[in-house]
Amino acid sequence: MLELRPNCECCGKSLPPESTEAVICSFECTFCLYCASEVLSHRCPNCGGNLERRPIRPSAALADNPASTERIVKGGGCASNS
């Protein structure tokens, strides 16, 4: 099951479970659309994989399967690693 991480790893922007601005790689690294397109060219800086839109978990399912609350932000932002 997807963790639904709560923020962009580059800029720290909050990306709640219902966000349409969240993208992920196959390892669930999470980024906002702006960082994915403008900074990362749609490639994950951690694994090199492509970034795809993260699915939205229906709110009814969040009660039994909550999103992660652990925030991960790359030191120095992603621009320093791309």
C-alpha positions in Angstrom: 0.0 0.0 0.0 1.3 3.5 -0.8 2.5 5.5 2.1 1.1 8.8 0.6 4.0 10.9 1.9 3.0 14.3 3.1 5.4 16.6 1.3 7.6 17.4 -1.7 11.2 16.1 -1.0 12.6 19.1 -2.9 10.9 22.1 -1.6 8.9 20.8 1.4 5.5 21.8 0.0 2.7 20.0 1.8 1.0 17.4 -0.4 -2.1 16.0 1.5 -3.6 12.7 0.4 -6.1 14.4 -1.9 -3.5 16.6 -3.7 -3.5 16.4 -7.4 0.0 18.0 -7.4 1.8 15.0 -6.1 4.0 12.8 -8.2 6.0 9.7 -7.2 8.6 7.2 -8.5 8.3 3.4 -8.1 10.0 3.7 -4.7 7.4 6.3 -3.6 9.8 9.3 -3.5 7.4 12.2 -3.6 7.6 15.6 -5.3 5.3 18.4 -6.3 4.5 19.0 -9.9 6.6 22.2 -10.1 9.7 20.5 -8.8 9.1 17.4 -10.9 8.9 19.4 -14.1 11.0 22.5 -13.6 13.8 21.1 -11.4 13.9 17.3 -12.0 12.8 17.0 -15.7 10.4 14.2 -14.5 13.2 12.0 -13.2 13.6 10.9 -9.6 17.0 12.3 -8.2 17.2 9.3 -5.9 16.7 6.3 -8.2 16.6 7.8 -11.7 13.2 6.5 -12.4 10.3 8.4 -14.0 7.8 10.4 -11.9 4.1 9.7 -12.3 1.0 11.3 -10.8 0.3 9.8 -7.4 -3.2 8.3 -7.1 -5.7 9.8 -4.6 -6.9 7.5 -1.8 -10.6 8.0 -1.2 -11.3 9.8 2.1 -13.4 6.8 3.3 -10.3 4.6 3.0 -8.0 7.0 4.8 -9.8 6.2 8.1 -8.4 2.6 8.2 -5.4 3.3 5.9 -4.0 6.7 6.9 -1.4 8.6 4.9 2.2 8.9 6.3 3.0 11.8 8.5 6.8 11.5 8.2 8.2 14.5 6.3 11.3 13.9 4.1 13.1 16.9 2.6 16.5 16.6 0.7 19.1 18.8 2.3 19.9 21.6 -0.1 16.9 20.8 -2.2 16.9 18.7 -5.4 18.6 21.3 -7.6 21.9 20.3 -5.9 21.4 16.7 -6.8 20.1 16.9 -10.4 
